[in-house]
Amino acid sequence: MNSPSVRKGLSVSELAGALQRMEDKIDNLVAKTTANQGVGPLSDRSHPSSTTQPPNTPDPVSPISAFTPSRLGSVQIRQELAIPERHCTAPQHLLTWSCSPLTLNDRELRYPVDLESKQARLRKTTAAPVCLSQSMSEVSSSWLSTISLSQLRDLANLYFTHFHPQCLILEVDNFYHHHLSRTLRVGFDDSLSSCVVLLVLSLGSVVACQTDGREWAQSDSATDMLEFEAGLSFFNLACNIFRDVEDVSWESVQCLLLIALYNSSKLRVYDHWRFINKACSTVIILLPLEEKLQAHHCQLYWIAYLQESQILVEFEFHSSGLSGLESSVPLPLLPDPGIDPRQKEYQFFLLALVSMRRLLNRIHSHLYNQERLVTPTPSVLYELNRQIEEWKQCLPSSFQFSDLILSNEVRIASQTDKRSMQERLKGHLKARYNAAKTILYRPHVHRVIHSSRIDASDYEVECAKTAIASALIGILHGGIMHEPFQLLLFPINSWRTLFAIRIQIQMIQRTEVSGLAAALLPDGWEVIDRVQAIIVDAASPFSPTITRDYEIIQSLVEV
């Protein structure tokens, strides 16, 4: 899909202004389309939760305007753009297409939330890791006092090397000069600083066990649980302290985000959402109480926003309402020119994720949020696609990427072993870019599958091909073939993206329309089998959603 070129290297303020202009332009286009066109069905089978009409949107407040509590208080909290009750992009809803050989009722379509909310709790163990267990009682936590400074730094370094660049929950200098320094002086006492350090150590242990550091596995774990339970004692000790010291503060928000991150790495979706929701609710309380919002406060807002949005697009949990404040909170600021170049990259990565998430929410809102919607006109789709391309062009040179056909992407991915952090971040951004293309053009897949004939030059077919190829390319760049599953950014989302395209491929292969599979499935699409096998082997024992999704895939193949 072609789009006009745009100027590269926009500043943060220019990018923020561009985002607002994009949103205004789309609103105007859709308003004109609604006034001039009839409406058509969103899907073949209605979904009761889709009947909610979009609320009125308040006048926009510039995202780069100076923050004041009074301004925040004047902003009406509008409903979450990505809330599942307003669209049906969660992959199991593809089974409502009339060509699906499987039929699930409305209650059955909510199986991910049902399964995740009933998942067994993590063990409450506080036993020492293997490397500290030789002279300690299995149930004693006194082993904390035996951790050496070098061990503390090693685990912290693993966290800041693997998790931090993707989420920026903590400030590196503040962690070492305040939290870790205090812990070294007074020990692990009942304080938020101790919670932060213990949570960093728990996540560092996750990295260690995923990168051949088995000495940090739980000494009391069964053999088949060594990797999965990595960091569990640090995590449990942190949670025990946090229950007593939690308050309404930005440090508590950081702890909640770190707890959620640990649960995400363990594929515990309900607990991930539960702590993200609490972090979001705390942020909503804190924002109006600040006389002046600091840059890191803005950053924590957007991190919580990202985390919540990623969960809600796949699982029908309740929204906190945090996104209703997005027009009042400035975007994360880029650091000063003198700061470490790596930190600049990490900061811009976060900014890119935020801007793409906002754009994806707009696409969801305009294309998926009503029981019946106006069939998108070419002008609306062109504008949305142009915004996706503009986002790509605004990326700094270190994150720029080329558009390759799927077969070439498969060849390169197959020849690549491990990726550097810079390559991982670049890959994540390319995955998000392709996810946007997939979501934008998915309605065309529906229309082509349900048509009576196809024309290879048809606009609908071209858009459907883009949706299929983009989904597969996005999966490759998400890192499943290169990084341990627990270390991926949003690991459960990586699987659900694969699940969605797998359902569509099965429907395409089952269609009676002559030549449809050949027209829509690009060379190299079979790589999905290899990626699927990697995830099912690594994660299905620990994820009820992945297990159930895989059962559905098998049923579709066998029907």
N, C-alpha and C positions, 0 to 999 in steps of 0.2 A: 504494500500500500504506500503510495508516494505522498510525501508532504513537503512543503516549502522548507528551505533551510532557514536556520535562525542563528543569531549571533552567539558565539560561545563565550564562556567565562563571565557570566553575569555575577554581579555582587549579590550579597544576601538581600539588601534592600530592593535591588532591581528584580530579583527572583520573587520576593514576597509580593511586590506590586504586580508582577506578571501573573502570579497565582490568582490574585483577586480579579484581574482583568479576564483571565480564563473563565473563572466561575461566573462572572457577570455575563460574559458573552454566551456561554452555554445556557444560562437561565433565559436570556432573551430569545435564543434560537428555539428552545423548547417551548416557551410561551407562544411564540408565533406558530409553531407546528401544531400545538394543542388547539389553537383558535381556528386553524385552517384545515385540519384533517379529522377524519373519523378515527375511531380506536379499534384496535385488534387485540386478540387474546395473547396473553403472556405465555401461557402453556395450554396443553390440551386438557389438563385436569386442574380444577381450581384447588386452591389451598386456603383454608379458612383464615390463616394468619396474614394473608396477603391483602385483606380487605381494609387494613388501616390506611387512611389517607395521609399524605405527607403534611406535616404541620406548616403553618406560616413561618417563613424565614425572616428574622428581624433584619433591619438595615445593617449592612456589613460595617464592621469596625476594622480599620486598617491593622493588619497583623504587625506592622512595624511602628505603630504609634506608641507614644510613651504610656507605660502601664501605670494606672492608678487604681486604688481600691474602689473609688467612686465610679470610675468607668466600668470596672468589672461588675459592680453591683447593678449597673443599669442594663446589662446585657441579659436578655431573656434566654434561659437555658433551653436550647432547642433539642429535639430528639436526635439521638445518635444516627448519623447517616448510614453507618454500617450495621445497624441493628437487624438481626435476622428476621424479625416480624415484618420488615419492610422490603425484603427481597428473598429470593430462593436460590442463591448461588451455592449453598452448601451442596456437595456433590450428590448426596443421596436423593435430592429433589429431581435430579435428572431421570430418576426412575418413574416420575410422573408423566414423562413423555409417552404419547400413545403408542409408539413403536416399541416400548419396553416390554420384554416378555415377563418381567416380574412386576407385581403390583403390591405396593405397601400402602396401608391406610395412613391417615394423618398421625395417629398415635405411633404407628410403627416407624414412620419417617423421623421420629425424634429419638431413635435408638442411640445415637451417640451420647446425648445428654443423659439418657437413662443409664447406659452402661457406665459412663464415667463417674456419675454421682454415686454409684454403688460399689465402686472399686475399693478393695481392701486397703486399709491404712498401711503406711510404711511402718516397719518395725521401730520400736522405741529404744533400740540399743544405744548404749553409750560406751561400748567396748572399744578398746584401743585399736588403731590401725595395726597392721602386721608388724611394721618396723618399730613400734613402740610397745608391743604386747609381751615381750619376753619375760619381764619381771613384774608385770602388773596383773592385778586381779581383773577378770573379765568384766566385772560389773562396776569397777571403780573408774572414776573420771580423773583421778589424780595424775594420770599419764599426761595430761595437758601441761603440767609443770616440767615435764622432761623433754619437751620439744625444744630443739636447739634453734638458735637464731638463723643458722643456715637453712634448716628445714622450713622454718617460717617463711623465709625469703624465697625459697624454691617453690613452695606451694603458691605464695602470693604472685610470684612471677608467672607461674602457669596460668593463673586466673587472668592476669593482665595481658598475657600474650594471646590467649585463645578466646576468652569471653569478652573482656573489656572492649576491644576494638569494635565489636558488633553492637554494644548496648550503652556504653559510657555512663553507667549508673553512678560510679564513683569518680572523684577527682584523684588522679594518681598521687600528686604531692600531698594532698590532704590525708589520704589513706596512710602513707608512710610517715609523715611528720606529725600527724595527730593520732589516728586510731592505733596504728601498730606501735608507735612510740609510747603511747599511754599504756598499752597492754604490756610492753616490755618493762615498764616502770612498776606497775601495780598488779600485774597478772590478769587473769580472766575473771573479772569481778562482775557484779550485776550492773551492767551499763550498756548503753547502745553501742559504744565503741567496741566492747567485747563481742557483741552480736555481729557487727560488721566484719571484724577480723575472723570470727569463726565461720561465717558464711562464705567469706573469700577462701578460707582454707578448705571448706567443703567442696566448693566448685573447683578449686585447684586439684583436689584429690580426684574429682571426676576426670579431669584432663589427664592426670598422672596415670590412672588405670586404663584410660583409652589410648595411651601412648607408651605402653610397656613399663609403667611404673607400678607394678603390682604390690610393691612394699606399702603402698598407701591404701590397699584394699582393707575391708573390714576383717579383723582377725576371727570373728565369729560368723562370717558369711558361709553359706553352702557354696560348693565349687561353682555351680551354675549361676550363682548370684553375685560373684565377686565383682564383676564390672558394674552391674546394675546398682549395687548397694554402696558403691564407692562414695566416700564422704559422708556417710549417714550419721556417724557419731558426732562429727563436727556440726552437722546440720541439726541434729536433735538437741545438742547442748545449746546451740544458738537459739533455737525455738523455746527451750525451757526458760532461758534468761529473758527473751523478748516478751513472753507472756506477762512478766512482772514489771518490765521497764518501758513498754510501749507507751507512747504519748502522741499528741498531735504536733509533730515536728517533721522537718525535712529529713532528719536522720532516720526517723521511723519510716518515712516513705522509702528511703534507700534500702532499709532492711526488708520491707515488704516486697520491693522489686527483686531483691536478691533471693528471697525465699521463693518467690514466683519463678525466678529463673532456674533455680535448682529443681523445682517441680516440673518445669517444662523439659529440662534435660532428662528427667525420669519418665516422660510421657504421661504425667499425671495431670490431665487436662482440667479436671474439676478443681483440684487444689491450685493449679496455676491460675485459673480464672478467679478463684476465691480470694487469693492474695492480691492479684492485680486489681480486682474490684475494690478491695479495701484500700489499696494504695491510691486509686483514683478518687475514692470518697474522701480520703484524707487531704489530697491535693485540693479538692473543691473547697474544703473548709479553710485550708491555709491561704489560698490565693487572696481573698478579700482582707485577710488580717495583716498582710505585709504592707508596710509603709512604702517600701520600694522593692520591686521584684528584681532579684539578682539573676545574672545570666544562668547560673546553675539551676535555679528554681525553674526557669523557663525550660531548661533542658530536661529536668525531671518530669515536667508536665508532658512534654512531647514523647518522652520514652514511655510513660504510662499510656498515653494516647495510642502509640503504635502497638504496644503489647495488647491492649484491650481490643483494638480494632482487628488484629490478627486472629484473636480467639473468636470474636463475634461473627466473622465472616464464615466460619466453619462450624460453629456450635451455637445452638439457640439458647444461650445463657442471657441473663438480664444485663442491660447496659447501666453503667453508673451515671451517665449523663455528662461525663467529662468533656466530650467533644463539643458540647454546647458552648464551651468557652473558647473554642479554637480561634475565633476572630479577635479575641482580646489579649491573648498571650503571644508575645513576640516569638518568632522562629529562633531556633538556637543560633547564637552568633558565632561566626568564624573567629578563630583566635587571632591574636596580633601576629604580624609578619615574622617576629623574632622567635616564635614558639617552634618547638620540634616539628619538622615536616610530617612526621608520622601522625602526630596529634592533629595537625591540620587535615590530613586525609581522613582520620577517624571522624572528625567533626563534620566534614563535608559529606561523609558517608551517611551520618545520621540525618543531616539536612536533606539529602537526596531521598532517604527512606520516608521522611515526614512528607515531603512534597508529593512523592508518588502515592503515599497512602491517602492523602487528601484527594488526589486526582482519582484514585480507585474508588474512593467513597462517592465521589461525584458520579462516576460511571454507574456504580451500583444504584445510586439514588435515581438517576434518570432512566435507566434501562430495566431495572429489576424490582422496583419498589411498589408496584401497583398490581392489582389483580388483572386489570386491563390497562394497556398503555398504548400511546401513540407509536405506531411503527416508526422507528428512527429514520428520518430522511437522510439522503446522502450528505446534505450540508451539516447535519448534526454529527454524523459519524465522522465526516471529514474533520470537523473542528476538534472532536475528542481525540482523533488520531493525531492531529497536528500538535495538540498539547502533549501527548505522549512523546512525540518526536522532539518537541522543544525541550522537554525534560532531559532527554538523552543528550541533546546538543549542549546543554548547560553544564554537563558534568566536566570536571577538570580533566586535563590530558591523561593523568594516571588512571582514570576510570573510564576513558573512552573505549568503546568496543565496536567491532565490525559485525555486520549482519551476514551470516553464512547460511547456506542451505543445510538442512538437517543432516544429510549424509556426511558432510564435512565436519559438522559439530560432533557427530558420533565418533568419527575417526580421531579427532583431536582429543576428545574425552577419554577414549580408549588408550591413547598413548601417554596420557598424563597420569602420574602417580599421585604424589601429594602436592598441594598448592600452598604457596606462601600466603601470609595473611593478606597482603595487598591483592593477590590473585583471588582469594576467597571473597574479599569485599567487592571487587570488580565483578566476580561471578554472581554474587547476590544481587547486585544492581541490574545485571543483564537478566537475571531470573525475574526480577520485579517488572522490568520493561516488557518481557515476554508474557508475564502474567496479565499485565494490563491489556495487551493485544488479544489474549485469549478471552478475557472477560468481555471486552468490547465486541468481539465478533462471534461469541458463542450463539447468540440468537440466530445467526445465519446457518450454523450447523443444524439447528432444529428445523429451520425452514427447508433446507436442502434435503435432509433425511426424509421429511414428510412430503416431498414433492413427487409428482408422478413421473417426471423425466428430468434429465440434467443436460445442460449445455456447458461444455468445458470453458467457454468464453464468458459465461454468465457472471454478472457481478456477485450474485449470491454465492456461487461456487468459489470464486476468488476469495471472498471474505471467509468462508468456511474453511478453506485450505489454510488461510493465515491463522485462524483460531487453533486448528489441530497442530500445525507445525510449531507455532509459538509455544503451545503447552509443552510439547516434547523438548524443545530447546531449553525452556525455562527449568524443567526438571533436571536436565543435564548440568546446568550451571548452578543449581541449588546446592551441589556438593555431595550428593548421595554416593557417587562413584569414587569420591576422593577423601572424604572425612568420615570419622566415626559418627554414627547417627546421632548419638547423644550430644555431640559438639556442634550440630547444625544450628543455624539461626531458624527458630520456629520449626523444630523437627516434625511435629504432628502435621503442620501445614504442608510440608514437603510431601508427606504420604497422601494427604487428601487431594492435593493437586494431581498426583498420579492416579488416584482412584477415579477422579472426575474424567480424565482423558481416557482411562481404560473403559469406563462405561460407554463413552461416546464411540470409541473404536469398535466395541462389541456391537453397538447398534448399527454402525455403518456397515459392518461385515454381514449383518443379518438382513439388511434391507433388500427388497426385491427390485429396486431401481437399478437397471443395468448400467454397469460401469461406474457406479458411485464410489466404491472402495478404491478403484484405480485412480479416480479423479481427486479424491480427498486425502488419501494416505500417502505421505511423502516417502521417498526412499530412505530407509534406515529406521522406520517407525518401530521395527521389531525390538529396538533397544529397550523398549519399555518392559519387556519380559525380564531382561537382565537386572534392571533397576528394581523392579518389583521383587525379584527373588532376594536381592540384597536387603531390602527393608523387612520383608516378611521374616527372613532368617534372623535378623538382628533385633527386631522390635516386637513382633507379634506376641511373644510370650509375656510381654509386660504391658501391652496395650489392648484393652477389650475392643476399642473402636477399630484398630487395625485388623484384629482377628475377625470381627464381624464384616468389615468392608471386604476382606479377602474372601470370606465365605460367599458374599454376594457376587464377587467377580467370578468365582468358580461356578456358581449357579447360572450366571449369564453365559458362560462358555458351554455348559452342559445342556442348557435348554434347547 
